[in-house]
Amino acid sequence: MSDFKNRIKYFLNSLTGFKLIKSKYPGDSEIKKVLIISLYFTGDLLFHTAVIEYIYRYFEGIKIDLWAKSSPSQILSEDKRINEILVFDNIKTYSYRNYSRFDLKGKINFIKKIRSKNYDLVIDLTGKYSTALFTLFANASYTSGLNYNYFGFCYDKFVYLNTSSESGHLIKKYLSFTDKILGKPENYHVNELKISTRPYLNLSETGIEILAINNKIKKYFLKNGYIVIHLTSGWAAKELPIQQFSDIIMYLDKIEEEYYFIGDNKDKEKLDEIKNYTGGKINNLNERYLNFTIIESAAFIKNAKLFIGSDSAPLHLAAAYEVPSIGIFGPTNPAFSAPIGENVKIIYHQLECSAANDKQYCTKNGGFTCPKFNCMLMIKSSEIISAVNELLNLNNTGEMNVKN
């Protein structure tokens, strides 16, 4: 059976890049409506916002639609660059926490919806066989996509790119891909459009939801600032053990820094673990947990003086607003996804089983098959406390450095 599958893959791979009837690029002036396909997690969608910014700046008067899944799409629900967000969840694009029903009728109806939009350009940033097939039937003037699942023949312009097995930051790869599909020289996005390697958010300050956020969270906007902490991540292997986080929180109490926790119910449960571990030495932890939506979290992080968290969406929200950050990495390679900037400290221990320089994930499938999580266990709370001191301009005793 495996030999048969390999033969099928080999056949499809031989077709990759050879669409039977290809359309020519219609020309910049002819492109008025664009569909961008981004069907991964919130963090991935945040990385794709750099491409949204590219398209928004490059084409005058462009209308950009986004196809995203319901949960990640919330972060862009108030983004003025987006004309319409198309939500269709019943498609499998990643290997875990992802379920798809057969529902042929639902898929056909969604394809009809896409076809009725008459897009001038489709950009598939997901790169799976499923999204390639949707793109093939999109009835667009010109289609493009990155793909490594043997379905490159579905696009007019195909770029082979395995984002997890080619060295370099993911955002840089997506921007370079956009250079190629628009026929621009490498690094056009930097040299001409000045797009840097970070997520780009553009939340409407006058939107009703944003106004509600400001009213809801303005009481937390302290004169001396505050620190935002995110305890969890997309999967357990990327999470710093509670012992280390407890030490960090006790230190923040000692130096009388204001800090708050964001996240979902999983983060709230972690607070109970911290209370048990510290024997009740930390007071009012639950009062510091803020049950915010993703947009509220973005607005809250934007006004923070420091963010601490693992490789996850909130860390990338901090990167979007260039907030000083401490990024904690283990089974994922920070060279692929870490925030870039002078006010960023990355905590990472590279072990024998860690990701190679040209791989995004460690040899234990990103930690899913790891029995010990040594890469996270080896991180010392003192390392993170030192980074806190440096980013807050404190000395090692927690006192402010005095500059002449």
C-alpha positions as CSV (number, residue, x, y, z in Angstrom):
1,M,0.0,0.0,0.0
2,S,2.8,2.4,0.9
3,D,4.5,1.7,-2.4
4,F,1.3,2.6,-4.2
5,K,1.0,5.9,-2.3
6,N,4.6,6.7,-3.2
7,R,3.9,6.1,-6.9
8,I,0.9,8.4,-6.7
9,K,3.0,11.1,-5.0
10,Y,5.8,10.6,-7.6
11,F,3.3,11.1,-10.4
12,L,1.7,14.2,-8.9
13,N,5.1,15.6,-8.1
14,S,6.1,15.2,-11.8
15,L,3.1,17.4,-12.6
16,T,3.9,20.1,-10.1
17,G,4.3,23.4,-11.8
18,F,2.7,22.2,-15.0
19,K,-0.8,23.4,-15.1
20,L,-2.4,22.3,-18.4
21,I,-4.0,25.6,-19.2
22,K,-2.1,28.5,-17.7
23,S,-3.2,32.1,-17.6
24,K,-0.8,35.0,-18.0
25,Y,-0.4,37.5,-15.2
26,P,-3.0,40.2,-16.1
27,G,-0.9,43.2,-15.2
28,D,-0.9,45.3,-12.1
29,S,-3.5,47.7,-13.3
30,E,-6.0,44.9,-13.9
31,I,-5.9,43.5,-10.4
32,K,-8.7,45.0,-8.3
33,K,-9.8,42.0,-6.2
34,V,-7.5,39.6,-4.4
35,L,-8.2,36.5,-2.3
36,I,-5.6,35.4,0.3
37,I,-5.9,31.9,1.7
38,S,-4.5,31.5,5.2
39,L,-5.9,28.4,7.0
40,Y,-3.5,27.7,9.9
41,F,-3.4,28.9,13.5
42,T,-3.6,32.5,14.7
43,G,0.2,32.8,14.8
44,D,0.5,31.7,11.2
45,L,-2.1,34.1,10.2
46,L,-0.2,36.9,11.9
47,F,2.9,36.0,9.9
48,H,0.7,36.2,6.7
49,T,-0.3,39.7,7.6
50,A,3.0,40.9,6.2
51,V,1.8,39.6,2.8
52,I,-1.5,41.4,3.3
53,E,0.4,44.6,4.0
54,Y,2.5,44.0,0.9
55,I,-0.6,43.6,-1.3
56,Y,-2.3,46.6,0.3
57,R,0.6,48.9,-0.3
58,Y,1.5,47.6,-3.8
59,F,-1.9,47.8,-5.5
60,E,-3.8,51.1,-5.5
61,G,-7.4,50.9,-4.4
62,I,-7.2,47.1,-4.0
63,K,-10.0,45.0,-2.3
64,I,-8.5,42.2,-0.3
65,D,-10.6,39.2,0.8
66,L,-9.2,36.7,3.3
67,W,-10.2,33.0,3.6
68,A,-9.4,32.0,7.1
69,K,-10.7,29.6,9.8
70,S,-13.2,31.1,12.3
71,S,-10.9,31.2,15.4
72,P,-7.8,32.8,13.8
73,S,-9.8,35.2,11.7
74,Q,-11.0,37.0,14.8
75,I,-7.7,38.9,15.1
76,L,-8.4,40.6,11.7
77,S,-12.1,41.2,12.1
78,E,-11.6,44.9,12.6
79,D,-8.6,45.3,10.1
80,K,-9.4,48.1,7.6
81,R,-7.2,46.5,5.0
82,I,-9.6,43.5,4.7
83,N,-12.7,43.9,2.5
84,E,-14.3,40.6,3.6
85,I,-13.3,37.6,5.6
86,L,-14.6,34.3,4.2
87,V,-14.8,31.6,6.9
88,F,-15.0,28.0,6.0
89,D,-13.7,25.6,8.7
90,N,-14.5,22.2,7.2
91,I,-11.1,21.7,5.6
92,K,-8.2,19.9,7.1
93,T,-4.9,21.8,6.8
94,Y,-2.9,20.7,9.9
95,S,-2.3,17.4,11.6
96,Y,-3.7,18.0,15.1
97,R,-6.7,19.7,16.7
98,N,-8.2,19.7,13.2
99,Y,-11.2,17.8,12.0
100,S,-13.0,17.8,8.7
101,R,-16.3,16.2,7.7
102,F,-16.9,14.8,4.3
103,D,-19.7,17.3,3.5
104,L,-19.2,17.4,-0.2
105,K,-22.2,19.7,-0.6
106,G,-20.8,22.3,1.8
107,K,-17.4,22.3,0.0
108,I,-19.1,22.7,-3.4
109,N,-21.2,25.6,-2.2
110,F,-18.1,27.3,-0.8
111,I,-16.3,26.9,-4.1
112,K,-19.4,28.4,-5.8
113,K,-19.1,31.3,-3.4
114,I,-15.5,31.9,-4.3
115,R,-16.2,31.6,-8.0
116,S,-18.9,34.2,-7.8
117,K,-16.4,36.8,-6.4
118,N,-14.5,36.9,-9.7
119,Y,-11.1,37.4,-8.2
120,D,-8.3,38.8,-10.3
121,L,-5.7,37.2,-8.1
122,V,-5.7,34.3,-5.6
123,I,-2.7,33.9,-3.3
124,D,-2.6,30.5,-1.5
125,L,-0.3,30.8,1.6
126,T,-1.5,27.5,3.1
127,G,0.0,25.2,0.5
128,K,-1.9,22.0,1.0
129,Y,-3.5,19.7,-1.6
130,S,-6.9,20.8,-0.4
131,T,-6.3,24.5,-0.8
132,A,-4.6,23.9,-4.1
133,L,-7.7,22.2,-5.5
134,F,-9.9,25.0,-4.2
135,T,-7.6,27.5,-5.9
136,L,-7.8,25.5,-9.2
137,F,-11.6,25.8,-9.2
138,A,-11.7,29.4,-8.0
139,N,-12.5,30.9,-11.4
140,A,-9.8,33.6,-10.8
141,S,-8.0,35.5,-13.6
142,Y,-4.6,34.4,-12.1
143,T,-3.8,32.0,-9.3
144,S,-0.6,31.5,-7.3
145,G,0.5,29.4,-4.4
146,L,3.4,27.9,-2.5
147,N,3.0,24.2,-2.2
148,Y,4.9,21.1,-1.2
149,N,2.2,18.5,-1.3
150,Y,2.6,17.6,-4.9
151,F,-0.3,19.8,-6.2
152,G,1.6,22.7,-7.7
153,F,0.0,22.0,-11.1
154,C,-3.2,23.7,-9.7
155,Y,-1.7,27.2,-9.9
156,D,-0.8,29.6,-12.7
157,K,2.3,30.6,-10.7
158,F,3.7,28.0,-8.5
159,V,6.6,28.3,-6.0
160,Y,7.9,25.2,-4.4
161,L,8.5,26.1,-0.8
162,N,8.6,23.8,2.2
163,T,8.4,26.5,4.9
164,S,9.3,24.1,7.7
165,S,12.4,22.6,6.0
166,E,14.1,25.6,4.4
167,S,16.2,27.9,6.6
168,G,15.1,31.5,7.3
169,H,12.3,33.3,9.1
170,L,8.8,32.4,8.0
171,I,7.8,36.0,7.3
172,K,10.8,36.5,5.1
173,K,9.8,33.4,3.1
174,Y,6.2,34.6,2.6
175,L,7.4,38.0,1.5
176,S,10.0,36.6,-0.9
177,F,7.2,34.3,-2.3
178,T,5.1,37.4,-3.0
179,D,8.0,39.1,-4.7
180,K,8.2,36.1,-7.1
181,I,4.5,35.9,-7.9
182,L,4.4,39.6,-8.7
183,G,7.5,39.3,-10.9
184,K,9.6,41.5,-8.6
185,P,13.3,41.2,-7.8
186,E,14.3,39.5,-4.5
187,N,13.8,41.7,-1.5
188,Y,11.6,44.2,-3.4
189,H,9.4,44.2,-0.3
190,V,12.3,45.6,1.8
191,N,14.0,47.8,-0.7
192,E,10.9,49.5,-2.2
193,L,8.0,48.9,0.2
194,K,10.0,49.0,3.4
195,I,8.2,46.0,4.8
196,S,10.1,44.6,7.8
197,T,10.1,41.1,9.2
198,R,7.2,41.3,11.7
199,P,3.4,40.9,11.7
200,Y,1.3,43.9,10.6
201,L,-1.9,44.6,12.4
202,N,-4.2,47.5,11.5
203,L,-7.0,47.6,13.9
204,S,-9.6,50.3,13.4
205,E,-9.4,52.8,16.3
206,T,-12.9,54.0,15.6
207,G,-14.5,50.6,15.3
208,I,-17.3,49.9,17.9
209,E,-15.4,46.8,19.1
210,I,-12.2,48.7,19.6
211,L,-14.0,51.4,21.5
212,A,-15.5,48.8,23.7
213,I,-12.0,47.3,24.3
214,N,-10.6,50.6,25.3
215,N,-13.4,51.1,27.8
216,K,-13.0,47.6,29.1
217,I,-9.2,47.6,29.5
218,K,-8.4,51.3,30.1
219,K,-8.4,50.7,33.9
220,Y,-5.4,48.5,33.5
221,F,-3.4,51.2,31.6
222,L,-1.1,52.1,34.5
223,K,1.1,55.2,34.7
224,N,4.3,53.1,35.1
225,G,3.2,50.4,32.6
226,Y,2.7,46.7,33.1
227,I,4.0,43.3,32.1
228,V,1.9,40.8,30.1
229,I,2.5,37.1,30.8
230,H,1.2,34.2,28.7
231,L,1.7,30.8,30.4
232,T,0.6,28.4,27.7
233,S,1.1,27.7,24.0
234,G,-0.4,25.7,21.1
235,W,0.9,22.4,22.6
236,A,2.4,21.3,25.9
237,A,5.9,20.8,24.6
238,K,6.3,24.5,24.1
239,E,5.3,25.5,27.6
240,L,7.7,26.6,30.3
241,P,7.3,24.4,33.5
242,I,5.3,26.0,36.3
243,Q,8.3,26.0,38.6
244,Q,10.2,28.4,36.5
245,F,7.2,30.6,35.9
246,S,6.5,30.7,39.7
247,D,10.0,31.9,40.3
248,I,9.6,34.7,37.8
249,I,6.3,35.8,39.2
250,M,7.7,35.9,42.8
251,Y,10.5,38.0,41.5
252,L,8.1,40.4,39.8
253,D,6.3,40.7,43.2
254,K,9.6,41.4,44.9
255,I,10.4,44.3,42.6
256,E,6.8,45.5,42.8
257,E,6.1,45.3,39.0
258,E,2.5,45.1,37.8
259,Y,1.8,42.1,35.7
260,Y,-1.2,40.4,34.2
261,F,-2.0,37.1,32.6
262,I,-3.9,36.7,29.3
263,G,-5.1,33.5,27.6
264,D,-7.9,31.0,27.8
265,N,-9.1,28.6,30.5
266,K,-5.9,26.6,30.2
267,D,-4.0,29.6,31.4
268,K,-6.3,30.2,34.3
269,E,-5.8,26.6,35.4
270,K,-2.1,27.2,35.4
271,L,-2.6,29.9,38.0
272,D,-3.9,27.3,40.4
273,E,-0.8,25.2,39.8
274,I,1.4,28.2,40.5
275,K,-0.5,28.9,43.8
276,N,0.0,25.3,44.9
277,Y,3.6,25.3,43.9
278,T,4.4,28.5,45.9
279,G,2.4,27.5,48.9
280,G,0.2,30.5,48.7
281,K,3.1,33.0,48.7
282,I,1.6,34.9,45.8
283,N,-1.6,36.7,46.4
284,N,-4.4,37.8,44.0
285,L,-3.2,35.7,41.1
286,N,-6.8,35.2,39.8
287,E,-7.4,38.9,39.9
288,R,-4.5,39.3,37.5
289,Y,-6.0,36.9,35.0
290,L,-7.8,38.9,32.2
291,N,-10.4,37.0,30.2
292,F,-10.0,38.9,27.0
293,T,-10.8,38.2,23.4
294,I,-7.9,38.0,21.0
295,I,-8.5,41.6,19.8
296,E,-8.7,42.8,23.4
297,S,-5.4,40.9,24.1
298,A,-3.8,42.6,21.1
299,A,-4.9,46.1,22.4
300,F,-3.7,45.2,25.9
301,I,-0.3,43.9,24.7
302,K,0.2,47.0,22.5
303,N,0.3,49.1,25.6
304,A,2.5,46.9,27.7
305,K,6.1,47.6,28.6
306,L,7.1,44.0,28.5
307,F,5.8,40.6,27.2
308,I,6.9,37.2,28.5
309,G,5.7,34.0,26.7
310,S,6.4,31.0,24.6
311,D,6.3,30.6,20.9
312,S,2.6,31.4,20.4
313,A,0.2,33.9,19.0
314,P,0.5,36.5,21.9
315,L,4.3,36.6,21.4
316,H,3.7,37.5,17.8
317,L,1.1,40.1,18.7
318,A,3.9,41.7,20.8
319,A,6.1,41.6,17.8
320,A,3.5,43.3,15.7
321,Y,3.6,46.3,18.0
322,E,7.3,46.0,18.7
323,V,6.8,45.6,22.4
324,P,9.9,44.5,24.3
325,S,9.6,40.7,24.6
326,I,11.1,37.6,26.1
327,G,10.4,34.7,23.8
328,I,10.8,31.2,25.3
329,F,11.6,28.4,22.7
330,G,12.1,24.7,22.9
331,P,10.9,22.2,20.3
332,T,10.5,25.0,17.6
333,N,13.5,26.8,16.0
334,P,13.5,30.5,16.9
335,A,15.3,31.3,13.6
336,F,11.9,30.5,11.9
337,S,9.5,32.4,14.1
338,A,11.1,34.5,16.8
339,P,10.4,38.3,17.0
340,I,13.2,40.3,15.5
341,G,14.4,43.5,17.2
342,E,16.8,45.0,19.7
343,N,14.3,44.8,22.5
344,V,13.8,41.0,22.2
345,K,15.4,38.4,24.2
346,I,15.2,34.7,23.1
347,I,15.6,31.9,25.6
348,Y,16.6,28.7,23.9
349,H,18.8,25.7,24.6
350,Q,19.8,23.7,21.5
351,L,20.2,20.0,22.3
352,E,21.1,16.9,20.2
353,C,17.4,16.4,19.5
354,S,16.7,20.1,18.8
355,A,15.8,21.3,15.3
356,A,18.6,21.6,12.8
357,N,19.4,25.0,11.5
358,D,17.3,24.4,8.4
359,K,14.4,22.8,10.2
360,Q,11.5,24.4,12.1
361,Y,10.8,21.5,14.4
362,C,12.9,19.2,16.6
363,T,13.5,15.6,15.9
364,K,10.6,14.6,18.2
365,N,7.9,16.0,15.8
366,G,7.9,19.4,17.5
367,G,7.7,17.7,20.9
368,F,4.6,15.6,20.2
369,T,6.6,12.4,20.6
370,C,9.0,13.7,23.2
371,P,8.8,11.9,26.6
372,K,10.8,14.5,28.6
373,F,10.7,18.0,27.2
374,N,14.3,18.5,28.2
375,C,14.7,21.6,26.1
376,M,12.1,23.4,28.3
377,L,13.2,21.8,31.5
378,M,16.7,23.1,31.0
379,I,15.6,26.7,30.9
380,K,16.4,28.4,34.2
381,S,14.2,31.0,35.8
382,S,17.4,33.0,36.4
383,E,17.9,33.3,32.6
384,I,14.5,34.9,32.2
385,I,14.9,37.1,35.2
386,S,18.2,38.4,33.8
387,A,16.3,39.2,30.5
388,V,13.6,41.0,32.5
389,N,16.2,43.1,34.2
390,E,17.9,44.0,31.0
391,L,14.7,44.9,29.1
392,L,13.4,46.9,32.1
393,N,16.8,48.5,32.6
394,L,17.2,47.0,36.1
395,N,20.3,45.7,37.7
396,N,20.4,42.2,39.1
397,T,19.0,43.3,42.5
398,G,15.9,44.6,40.9
399,E,16.8,48.3,41.4
400,M,16.6,50.8,38.6
401,N,19.9,51.6,36.9
402,V,20.7,55.3,37.2
403,K,22.0,56.8,34.0
404,N,24.2,60.0,34.2
